[in-house]
Amino acid sequence: MRNSYSKAAAATFILNKDKPIHRWYPYLEGYSSCLIDDIVMEIGPENIHVIFDPFGGTGTTSLVASSHGIKSYYCETNPFMQQVIETKINCVKHLRESGIGSKYLKKFLSKLEKYCYQLRFDEPSWDGFEKFFDPVVLYQLKDLKNEIDCIDDPNTRSIALVLLASVTVRASKMIRQGDLRYAKETEKKADDQDILNNFICKLKMAINDIDHNDCPTLSETIRLADDCRDITIENQVDCVITSPPYLNGTNYIRNTKLELKLSGYIQTEKDLPKFHSKGIIAGINNVSSKNTNFKPLEIVQPYIEKVAPIAYDKRIPLMIAGYFHDMTKVIERLSHAMKDSGYFIMDIGDSQFAGVHIPTHEILTKICENYGFVLYGEDILRERRSKNGMILSQRLLKFRFHKKESKKQVFLAEAKNFMNTMPYKAAPYSGRNWGHPWHSLCSYHGKLKPAIAHFLIEQFTDPGDIVVDPLCGVGTIPLEACLQNRVGIGNDLSELAFCVTKAKVEKAEKDDCFKVLDELHSYIESKKNSDTIILQIQKYKNFGYNGKLPNYFHEDTFKEILCARSYFVQKIKNLSAPEAMVFSCLLHILHGNRPYALSRNSHPLTPYAPTGEFVYKNVIEHIKNKLLISYKRGKFETYCSGKAIYGDYQDLAAHNITANAIICSPPFVDSIKFYMQNWMRLWLCGWEESDYKKAENTFLDQIQKKDFDIYISFFEMCHKILKPNGKVILHLGKTQKVDMAEELSKRAIPFFDEVYRGTENVQEIEKHGIKDKGSTVEHQYLFLIKK
């Protein structure tokens, strides 16, 4: 153990009593954050990118993961425990990131400190739960719950409810020691029933935890399912740290019935059985004729035969058989969810029934071995003595996972899982504005949805991988790679796409950008009234496609734009990262329909003919505002600098790139002409009228309309730069006439094996106010592996 405390203490919840946020809700069946932190540090946080706890409890594993900036998944069948987990991590994270912090919690505390209990003389009712409380306590409990329901902010409301729940058993006639039962007179303290002051103390503790600089909520946690046997993820988890329910007959639902009632998950005690049937069979109450219709595992059969004749309850043999049957399903699902060489750490205890020892740790180890888990360590955390005197132990089992499937089989499972779940369609990822703010650094027609790029990177690559997009547009895929600690490389033949991608993936320091802005300012001031600029105004007076250029801008603004164009065009293919950032900001503000835009009222994607007044807008000031907003928004904790390349994708092999994956969204078949939709920004990048005429024979979106054989050279290049077993994932568009995935797959055959092909029906593509979105009827995903 790294820290100075005993293993026995770390194996219980007791050490969490002084840990920020962990201490909000005590959980006797849990382990300490110190234990999980030691495990994470032993493995190395840099080696863990996703942690999963299939039996989430109160979220100790997930909260420790969050404190290290590690994304976590969890499952938990108890709905109140789900609320505890979500509250301690996601609610706190949202409050801190939104700037709200403990604002509403302090307001609520101030209100409670003025609360005065109104004495009642009638007996309170609470759907049968009144028998667990003294009348005065129950009235106060219900009053406090009503006050919580009036809190405006939902995250604060959830926190307050969890905190009230944390003092509810203490205030009741009950005590939770192993099981929830009526307390003996000597087991209650004088202040236990002072629910108001106990609640206020909890609120003050929570306010301090939320506002503290070391608040341990850096990364979100995501619930995959109630029951971990229902998870469908493939090859996504680096580390599992969990404590399954022990085979000991404990009823985890009944133990939290007061909290379940308070939180509204049950109405009466008659509602409890609907939760007993969920989750694995670990207690007698979980056993029913519906979930025990199976043949016991061969390895378990000898123990069942010993217990059956002497068990005090006929359900005990069924419980033992059901426990290992269910845990086998859990382990089988973990073998799909985990990545090769992942870690599986399990806190487990053995059991005894009627004097028959059930070595749970040994049986589970053998089951794990059948699914590729190899035991590399085993620690006895503490020993305990059963009622009949048998010594039992709590152990930490440490496994490494080794997948039995080939790389191609694993890739196939990942691809099927991605298409079956389409995770980018679930909230919050489905939102139009989801994603890192730098995805919106510059408006661009035809940009891939950031959520799609996010999950393609997350689910098919590993941190440290080199991910290449040969047709990157404005860098959505390489930026997502960089944000997820991969090396994102983007290539494009468009100067506009290259500049914006460079700004995103070769992130410049803000101070360096403002130095460039100062230089640009000086250049504009020295040139804006020069003869050169006067000549350029004449040159472009009749140029434009939806309107003439001078008609978009106030004359003085247009002069400054022309100066800025001259400044950047002379160096555009060799821009530094700070120059690319400043230029990308200028490209974005060039036209639009909001005050940030330099143009008269137009459209932010396609510069349609402008309307409105001619108003002078200072170019430098508008760029400055865009820069400030760009650096104010977004987080870069796991950002890894990438690279932008200008040129034809066929030349990528000359750049000595060795990629792990190529992820790309080529122009959809029969798509719009991107160079015409982006005509004004391309003009700012140096295009002249002749360039638009040549573009039809230069850019892939138009060439592929004549012949898909252009992709033969694409796949040849991909094959050259990819490592062995390297992946190609293409996001494509199908029309009524052309199956793009089929056409490209045929051209890939000499270089790649097709692993899987998936489709997504497109009922209604978001139009952003634009009528022509092409004739795409399906989005397709083509998954290829290098031969």
Beta strands, then each sheet from edge to edge (+ up, - down):
strand 1: 50-53
strand 2: 71-75
strand 3: 174-176
strand 4: 180-182
strand 5: 221-225
strand 6: 237-242
strand 7: 338-349
strand 8: 351-353
strand 9: 356-358
strand 10: 373-385
strand 11: 391-401
strand 12: 466-469
strand 13: 487-492
strand 14: 643-646
strand 15: 659-664
strand 16: 722-735
strand 17: 752-761
strand 18: 776-786
sheet 1: 5+ 2+ 1+ 6+ 7+ 11- 10+
sheet 2: 3+ 4-
sheet 3: 8+ 9-
sheet 4: 14+ 13+ 12+ 15+ 16+ 18- 17+
end
